[in-house]
C-alpha cells in the first residue's frame, strides 16, 4: 500500500475530513489531497504530526 492510500484510509477511519486534518496540521486542504493522490509528499517532520492526529 502506498503512503497516500494509507493516509486516506487512516484519515477516513478517524472520521476526519481533509479540511479538518489540514487545519490541525497548519497546511492547506490541497496539500492533504496531493499527499493522498501521490502528487507530492509531506516533509518528514509532518509525518510525525500526521500520526498525532490520526
Residue, then its C-alpha position, 0 to 999 in steps of 0.5 A: x500500500x502506498x503512503x497516500x492510500x494509507x493516509x486516506x484510509x487512516x484519515x477516513x477511519x478517524x472520521x476526519x475530513x481533509x479540511x479538518x486534518x489540514x487545519x490541525x496540521x497548519x497546511x492547506x486542504x490541497x496539500x492533504x489531497x496531493x499527499x493522498x493522490x501521490x502528487x507530492x509528499x509531506x516533509x518528514x517532520x509532518x509525518x510525525x504530526x500526521x500520526x498525532x492526529x490520526 
